[in-house]
Amino acid sequence: MLDVTLLGTSGTLPLPGRYLSSALIRIGGKLFLIDCGEGTQVALRAKGWGIRRIDSILLTHSHADHVLGLPGLLLTLAFSQRGAEEPLRIFGPPSVLPVLESIRVFAPRLPYPVYFIPLEVGDEVDVTDNLKLFAGPTEHDVPCLSYSLYVPRSPKFDVERANSLGVPRDLWGRLQRGESVFVGEREIQPQDVLGPPRKGLKLVFITDTRFTEDLVSFASKIQPPDLLISEGMYGDESMRPKDWDVPHMTFAEAAKVASASGARLLWLTHYSPMMADPSRYIENARRIFPNAIAAQDGTEISLSYED
Amino acid sequence: MLDVTLLGTSGTLPLPGRYLSSALIRIGGKLFLIDCGEGTQVALRAKGWGIRRIDSILLTHSHADHVLGLPGLLLTLAFSQRGAEEPLRIFGPPSVLPVLESIRVFAPRLPYPVYFIPLEVGDEVDVTDNLKLFAGPTEHDVPCLSYSLYVPRSPKFDVERANSLGVPRDLWGRLQRGESVFVGEREIQPQDVLGPPRKGLKLVFITDTRFTEDLVSFASKIQPPDLLISEGMYGDESMRPKDWDVPHMTFAEAAKVASASGARLLWLTHYSPMMADPSRYIENARRIFPNAIAAQDGTEISLSYED
């Protein structure tokens, strides 16, 4: 099971009633935060999933609207008595390091360790036993990563077959974890008792990028996303500034990524502050990808394995 | 006329429904902001007094809950098309300079100039033609200033006396501004046509300090405050942490400053996040100073000259 909510949906500026774009993901009781703008910690507190349980923070890039809430959140974690045994990991492109360093001015001493793990496009990390993180491409005016969070599902364990092979129950776990075991002289392989591979859960988060075909390839890797969260800076083409080439997507472009990557559901977010009511433009996405939602602060869903 | 509102009333942490302690003051169409925590810019926008009209920002000290909103606000002012002709002044103790320098990481280029004016206790600045700023003492664990904002009032102009002295109407303004004028060969002094000095408007802002008698002397200088805005971190003594000497005031201590300085009105603010409903403790202040209010986000008042 993977729960996900948007703590904010605003791009560029925080607005009354619309916090800066940020996602909170809960897997097995641990929290993972994607981006942390000014005010994200307030939305996090209001959500009530718990602040201290943040395992890791994933930063997409160093722009102010995605990172300025970080020093405040780090201090709040300190006030919440997070201690030396509870390190915090921050993942992101190497260019966020100067941001982290400048934060030291505001939070010179923290009672818990903070580790920065730089990621490049194509990197793959086992964040926890049951969460794989993939760093993907974007095209923005500073280095920026898209992220894919993948919760694998182990193959079905064939109880009848295990019994018929005489495998005692206390060895089942090792076979499920992919190890072979001995029953007397006979070696039993995992594939003897495990069914075919099964689909996991996959969440893809894409922000601060123009549309590229690389986004589609990244989003569709391993399996199509159960949920694609994508920036939709502009409800339609008319909102895109005329006088410079803005590396952001319209609702229609985000829908193209969703459709071409085979996503099951699309949440639009990271709206331009010019757009008072993003839902007014949702048809521009639905014409291309019907299962699109103009997400709002607090939109949430629980994703479960198929069956 | 001086309008003032509290954009937030929280100390230490921003909370849902309670922004970090900050005050917004409007004098003659210009805005002056005292302190800028995470989220202050959102409260500022919600208030609707205008963001671009900020003339100056007064920082009391460098602690995160009073300055972390600054980089975001500076960027928002840039997005609001504040240009090269609209410099922003930031006043504060010299120790906020490293904070301002670290902000450059988030806002490397701004389209308007930012000037930092360091202040020491005892400094007096003419911020505009009709606003004097006094920097006062506190006792905190880092250098921190209290502020007094004073809007002077010119003495009454005696029209009958001016007419009887034969002063033509177009010279009245110069006399009102304190210059002497000639009527024929005869020099007329301002005191010939002006009444006695009149009380101005005075607002005192005190935060992040333990109680000291110096606060009282500072608050009562020139004239008693029309409004004293004071931190009231703790509703009562029981909330004060036992294990370390905290440089903050209880409601009763803030009321003591109000009473001893002859203030007309006291707003309490900068509440501990432990205090869910500060108004429950207001009697602890009112026993000492009856005209005390447990201010909330958005509390506002217009101060006018007496008459």
Contacts between the chains, C-beta under 8 A, distances in Angstrom:
chain1	res1	chain2	res2	distance
A	12	B	79	6.9
A	13	B	41	7.9
A	13	B	76	5.7
A	13	B	79	6.5
A	14	B	39	7.3
A	14	B	41	6.8
A	14	B	42	5.0
A	14	B	72	7.2
A	15	B	42	6.9
A	15	B	45	6.7
A	16	B	42	5.7
A	16	B	45	5.9
A	16	B	46	4.0
A	38	B	38	5.5
A	38	B	39	6.4
A	38	B	41	7.3
A	38	B	42	7.8
A	38	B	68	7.8
A	38	B	69	6.5
A	38	B	72	4.4
A	39	B	14	7.3
A	39	B	38	6.4
A	39	B	39	4.8
A	39	B	42	6.3
A	41	B	13	7.9
A	41	B	14	6.8
A	41	B	38	7.3
A	42	B	14	5.0
A	42	B	15	6.9
A	42	B	16	5.7
A	42	B	38	7.8
A	42	B	39	6.2
A	45	B	15	6.7
A	45	B	16	5.8
A	46	B	16	4.0
A	64	B	71	6.3
A	64	B	72	6.4
A	64	B	75	5.4
A	64	B	106	4.6
A	64	B	107	6.8
A	67	B	106	7.6
A	68	B	38	7.8
A	68	B	68	7.8
A	68	B	71	5.9
A	68	B	72	5.2
A	68	B	106	6.2
A	69	B	38	6.6
A	71	B	64	6.3
A	71	B	68	5.9
A	72	B	14	7.1
A	72	B	38	4.4
A	72	B	64	6.4
A	72	B	68	5.2
A	75	B	64	5.5
A	76	B	13	5.7
A	79	B	12	6.9
A	79	B	13	6.5
A	98	B	105	5.4
A	99	B	105	6.0
A	99	B	106	7.3
A	101	B	105	7.9
A	102	B	102	4.2
A	102	B	103	7.9
A	102	B	105	4.2
A	102	B	106	7.5
A	103	B	102	7.9
A	105	B	98	5.5
A	105	B	99	6.0
A	105	B	101	7.9
A	105	B	102	4.1
A	106	B	64	4.6
A	106	B	67	7.6
A	106	B	68	6.2
A	106	B	99	7.2
A	106	B	102	7.4
A	107	B	64	6.9
